[in-house]
Amino acid sequence: MSIELEQKTEAQNNLADRLTFPPAVEALLIQAFSLCICGVGILFAYLVFAKIISLLFFLVAHALIAACISYRRKMDWWWWIIQFLFPIAAFLLLTLDVPRHYYLAVFVVMALLFWSTFRTQVPYYPSRASLPSLIHDFLPDKSLKFVDLGSGLGGLVLNLSLRRGDSVFWGVEIAPLPWLLSYIRSKFHPANARFFLKNYDNINLGDFDVVFAYLSPAAMPALWNKVASEMRPGSLFLSYEFIVPDVEPDLCINTDSGDPILYIWRI
Ligand SMILES: C[S@@+](CC[C@H](N)C(=O)[O-])C[C@H]1O[C@@H](n2cnc3c(N)ncnc32)[C@H](O)[C@@H]1O
């Protein structure tokens, strides 16, 4: 019991550390801190030893320090790589002398595509082409209301709506660009597919018979709380690839093709 308690306290401390900032802000602060350390190092080498540090050494030191701090801060492994590559990529881009408005254009497209990913920790990436058939084969054989939380470009909702004319399929998406594209696509499809530009936190899951999510590990605990408090008995919660920590699913659908698992909870 005491070991469990200690483990829990340590986990809570780690969580408290990690929750101080969203990862993207934390990563930016680490970059700034590493830059300062390297700047002080250069100044020290020059003033004390009259040595001029080469640019290459400075860049590699900056990249390494940023990656090591990210590791020490227990950021996810992909941040270590991003943190290492970022200063080098930034330097290379500066040497290419790219016109400034290109940066602005890329920034605007990225912002519309990824929107509040820095807060939700759920970026856009599409599910596999095999997913609609997997879900379709499993759907109860009666008229139902289905929602895809974070519907991206809308492929899943549109595909299912074509196969199941007796049911209603909703997509809820927080990022403007994917939502706009799914909305336009829905105009060329039957009316039983609808897309909403919304945060799924602001919809009532009790309105649906089947709730589907393909999000990220970071989103699952809070989403499960919402599922448990809002969904009706007899409804289904489906999560592609990401399991809810400590909540055993009723069913795991695994294909032989190496695609991610579809987890299913009967409420
Ligand atoms: C991994 S993609 C999945 C896309 C789509 N469901 C599919 O299967 O291809 C996750 C999507 O969820 C969206 N998202 C993340 N948090 C959200 C939120 N709180 N409310 C609505 N959408 C959200 C992201 O913008 C992203 O487009």
PDBQT file of the ligand as one rigid body, heavy atoms in Angstrom, charges set to zero:
ROOT
HETATM    1  C1  LIG A 301      -5.308  12.438 -35.159  1.00  0.00    +0.000 C 
HETATM    2  S1  LIG A 301      -6.407  13.592 -35.916  1.00  0.00    +0.000 S 
HETATM    3  C2  LIG A 301      -7.706  12.482 -36.367  1.00  0.00    +0.000 C 
HETATM    4  C3  LIG A 301      -8.445  12.899 -37.613  1.00  0.00    +0.000 C 
HETATM    5  C4  LIG A 301      -9.632  12.011 -38.014  1.00  0.00    +0.000 C 
HETATM    6  N1  LIG A 301     -10.492  11.654 -36.907  1.00  0.00    +0.000 N 
HETATM    7  C5  LIG A 301      -9.176  10.761 -38.707  1.00  0.00    +0.000 C 
HETATM    8  O1  LIG A 301      -9.501   9.677 -38.234  1.00  0.00    +0.000 OA
HETATM    9  O2  LIG A 301      -8.503  10.865 -39.733  1.00  0.00    +0.000 OA
HETATM   10  C6  LIG A 301      -7.024  14.429 -34.463  1.00  0.00    +0.000 C 
HETATM   11  C7  LIG A 301      -7.842  15.666 -34.771  1.00  0.00    +0.000 C 
HETATM   12  O3  LIG A 301      -8.463  16.102 -33.560  1.00  0.00    +0.000 OA
HETATM   13  C8  LIG A 301      -8.539  17.524 -33.570  1.00  0.00    +0.000 C 
HETATM   14  N2  LIG A 301      -8.738  17.969 -32.176  1.00  0.00    +0.000 N 
HETATM   15  C9  LIG A 301      -7.835  17.949 -31.172  1.00  0.00    +0.000 A 
HETATM   16  N3  LIG A 301      -8.381  18.402 -30.029  1.00  0.00    +0.000 NA
HETATM   17  C10 LIG A 301      -9.679  18.709 -30.316  1.00  0.00    +0.000 A 
HETATM   18  C11 LIG A 301     -10.753  19.235 -29.537  1.00  0.00    +0.000 A 
HETATM   19  N4  LIG A 301     -10.602  19.513 -28.240  1.00  0.00    +0.000 N 
HETATM   20  N5  LIG A 301     -11.941  19.426 -30.145  1.00  0.00    +0.000 NA
HETATM   21  C12 LIG A 301     -12.107  19.126 -31.471  1.00  0.00    +0.000 A 
HETATM   22  N6  LIG A 301     -11.118  18.638 -32.255  1.00  0.00    +0.000 NA
HETATM   23  C13 LIG A 301      -9.914  18.425 -31.688  1.00  0.00    +0.000 A 
HETATM   24  C14 LIG A 301      -7.208  17.939 -34.184  1.00  0.00    +0.000 C 
HETATM   25  O4  LIG A 301      -7.276  19.257 -34.717  1.00  0.00    +0.000 OA
HETATM   26  C15 LIG A 301      -7.018  16.858 -35.270  1.00  0.00    +0.000 C 
HETATM   27  O5  LIG A 301      -7.540  17.285 -36.507  1.00  0.00    +0.000 OA
ENDROOT
TORSDOF 0
